Amino acid sequence: MGLCEDRQVKMVSRQANVICQVCNVRLGISSEMAASIWVELLPQVKKAA
């Protein structure tokens, strides 16, 4: 469990601490730790109808 390459991360809350959802698990980290994590936004993939 945790953050690693090729994982999609959803930010759930961004207050005193940051709560992210990764692989259906919520992960709470400090604002200082969150500031040291680099992310790359990926283009949204359109789902087939």
C-alpha positions in Angstrom: 0.0 0.0 0.0 1.3 3.4 -0.8 2.3 5.8 -3.6 4.5 4.5 -6.4 4.9 4.9 -10.1 1.9 4.1 -12.4 -0.7 4.4 -9.6 -3.7 6.6 -10.0 -4.2 8.9 -6.9 -7.4 10.7 -6.1 -7.2 13.6 -3.6 -10.1 13.2 -1.0 -9.2 16.0 1.4 -6.6 18.8 1.5 -6.7 20.5 4.9 -4.1 20.3 7.7 -3.4 16.8 6.4 -3.8 15.4 2.9 -6.0 12.3 2.4 -5.6 10.5 -0.9 -7.2 7.4 -2.2 -4.9 4.9 -3.9 -6.0 1.4 -4.9 -9.3 1.7 -2.9 -7.3 2.6 0.3 -7.3 6.0 1.9 -3.9 7.3 2.9 -3.4 10.2 5.2 -0.1 12.2 5.0 1.2 15.4 6.4 1.1 18.6 4.3 4.9 18.6 4.4 5.2 15.1 3.1 2.6 15.8 0.4 4.6 18.8 -0.8 7.6 16.6 -1.5 5.6 14.2 -3.8 5.8 14.9 -7.5 2.8 13.9 -9.7 2.0 14.0 -13.3 -1.6 14.7 -14.5 -2.7 12.3 -17.1 -5.2 13.0 -19.8 -8.7 11.6 -19.0 -9.6 8.5 -20.9 -13.0 8.5 -22.4 -15.0 5.4 -21.7 -16.6 3.6 -24.6 -20.4 3.8 -24.5 
